[in-house]
Amino acid sequence: MPKSKNLVILAAVVAVLAIVSVLQKTSHHRTTSRPSTAVLLEGTWSGDNVARIALGLGEEPDIVVLEKGPDGWIVPSCWNARASRTKIDGLLKVLSGLQGEFRSDREDVLADYGLGPADAVTIRVRDAQGAEVASLDVGTAPAGARGQFVRRPGSNAVYVSGTGVLAPLGLYGGPARPSARTFLDLQAVQDERNDVDRIELVDEHGARTLAKVFAAAPAAGDSAGAGGVDRLTWEWTLSGDTSGPAAKTKADGVLGAAVSIRAVDVDDPAGDPALYGLDAPARVATVVFADGHTRRLAFGNERPADGDKPAGVWLRVDDDPTVWVATAYAANNLFKAGADLLPTP
């Protein structure tokens, strides 16, 4: 019995060795005469020292273009909407000094790495003078390892990047068509809640105003006090179609919705205002600040989902031409009926 068991083990070992031998023969040959790791992109970049980033797929090099304008980064294909500087810097940080581990230099196997002419995601970065300072083709991910297979344009040398290059592009399932929406700055509104004095709401329920009632100023010398009131401590009153003291937690929820709105998309500012419902918006919120300036938030019609375009509600802020697409959730949190703002009986 022990002899038979040893023969079984020996046969298994031989089978494993045979499989390994076959895999070695069919795998792509590694060139041993070159270093195993290399710096693929030499340099350090940020949104300050580059002026254009083009992202593509295969033979379409300019699917997404990001450009530095006089007032900051923009996305030309999205009606020159603001681009997110944070996301641009995040991508450039990954590219800066990118290193890789060598895998192959055979042209006939590039497609096996997702680096064929029609498969790879392409990244091209230019400086203010138009010179290309960084360029990379990105393929699939190696099994059981981080990063992606990458190569420099014009070279057959394939490397595994030391970090994921596709994630900053919003691509998490492998090479795919980049989306401009990934790089949009979708913060439509960002104000300081402590600076707000009142919120005026007009919608299908009528007109009403939420006004802060501030506590008396603290003792002299405390910087929180200003003009006889403590702007850090308040309650709310409600007037208009419904009147009375408002529930603080409920009114503070409306305040939060009014001072911070993150959109999900932008739309064509040259589009028909009547289609957007922005020619005569049915819901308008006016936020009045302590220094007297106001923020007008005009919400229009609902936009249905269409392909990769998310559903939402068209929104225009003040006189800015940008047409935002906010979530219905954000709009509903702002426009509460008066009865819903009163304290619970």
C-alpha positions, -999 to +999 in steps of 0.1 A: +000+000+000+028+026+008+045+017-025+012+024-044+007+057-025+042+068-034+036+060-071+004+081-070+023+111-055+051+107-080+027+106-109+010+138-096+044+156-093+052+146-129+019+159-141+024+192-124+059+195-139+045+187-173+018+214-170+044+240-159+066+231-188+038+235-213+029+269-197+065+280-200+067+271-236+035+288-246+039+319-224+054+351-239+092+351-238+108+376-214+139+393-226+165+388-200+189+413-213+169+443-201+161+455-166+131+439-150+117+474-139+119+507-156+106+543-152+081+546-180+072+583-176+099+606-163+086+638-148+062+653-122+030+669-134+000+686-120-027+709-133-003+738-130+024+727-154+003+710-182-024+725-204-041+696-222-050+660-216-065+638-243-080+604-235-090+579-262-096+543-270-078+526-298-077+547-329-100+575-314-074+596-295-096+625-284-127+610-269-122+631-238-103+663-239-094+684-209-080+719-214-067+747-192-086+779-198-081+814-185-104+806-155-093+770-149-097+736-164-126+729-187-142+700-206-147+714-242-169+685-252-193+693-224-199+729-234-168+741-217-181+731-183-157+732-153-134+703-150-125+689-116-090+700-106-089+673-080-095+645-105-070+660-130-043+662-103-051+627-093-045+613-128-013+633-132+000+621-099-004+585-110+014+593-143+043+612-126+073+589-125+052+559-134+072+526-131+066+492-146+078+457-145+088+443-179+067+415-195+073+413-232+087+430-263+070+410-290+047+429-314+027+398-322+014+394-286+004+430-279-033+422-283-030+396-256-023+424-231-051+446-243-026+468-262-037+461-297-044+490-321-081+490-313-080+480-277-059+502-256-069+533-236-046+561-247-034+590-226-016+620-240-005+650-219+008+683-234+022+714-218+013+750-225+036+751-255+019+721-271+047+697-265+038+661-255+052+655-220+036+622-212+020+595-233+009+560-224-012+532-238-031+511-212-043+476-215-058+449-193-049+439-158-027+410-150-043+381-132-037+383-094-017+415-096-023+452-093-019+477-121-024+473-158-003+462-188+011+494-204+034+505-231+048+537-245+035+546-279+056+533-307+073+507-285+065+470-283+079+467-248+050+458-224+052+465-187+029+460-157+024+494-141+032+497-104-002+512-097-037+513-113-038+538-142-074+532-153-091+540-120-084+578-122-102+576-155-133+561-139-126+528-156-128+499-131-136+469-153-107+472-177-101+493-209-133+510-221-144+542-237-135+571-213-163+594-203-160+632-200-185+631-171-158+615-149-138+647-150-166+673-146-166+695-115-202+688-105-203+709-074-231+732-085-234+750-051-211+752-021-218+780+004-212+784+041-243+775+061-234+799+090-235+829+066-272+823+057-299+845+072-330+832+054-343+809+026-372+819+004-390+791-013-416+792-041-431+760-055-464+743-060-472+746-023-470+785-025-444+809-011-428+806+024-397+819+041-375+802+066-356+828+087-330+823+113-335+837+148-301+841+163-292+838+200-279+869+218-242+875+214-219+859+240-198+879+265-176+906+251-144+894+236-158+862+222-153+864+184-184+843+177-206+874+185-212+899+158-237+928+158-253+918+190-261+882+179-244+848+180-244+837+144-234+802+155-266+796+174-301+799+159-337+787+158-360+791+128-393+808+121-416+800+091-438+826+074-459+826+042-483+799+032-476+784+066-464+803+097-450+796+131-418+783+147-401+758+125-386+725+137-348+732+139-338+698+126-361+700+097-352+736+088-315+728+091-321+700+066-334+725+041-304+748+049-281+719+042-298+712+009-296+748-001-259+754+005-245+722-010-257+708-043-237+683-062-251+676-097-249+644-117-244+660-151-245+691-172-265+699-202-263+722-233-266+758-221-279+767-256-308+743-253-344+754-253-351+769-218-388+758-222-377+722-227-356+725-195-385+742-177-361+771-169-380+798-188-405+800-159-392+776-133-419+761-110-395+758-080-372+786-070-352+789-038-335+822-029-308+820-003-302+854+015-268+859+032-258+881+061-239+905+038-270+910+016-260+890-014-283+862-026-281+829-044-310+820-067-316+783-074-341+777-102-353+741-107-370+731-139-383+699-154-372+664-148-347+649-173-353+612-179-324+588-181-312+583-216-284+558-223-255+568-201-271+601-192-285+599-157-320+611-148-324+643-128-338+678-126-325+707-146-311+735-124-297+769-131-278+789-104-281+827-105-272+840-140-245+814-147-252+798-181-244+763-169-274+740-170-269+715-142-287+682-138-293+678-101-309+647-085-346+647-077-335+638-041-316+671-038-346+691-050-370+673-028-349+679+003-349+716-004-386+721-013-405+710+018-441+719+023-447+743+051-466+718+072-436+694+070-414+721+085-434+726+117-426+708+149-441+673+153-473+676+174 
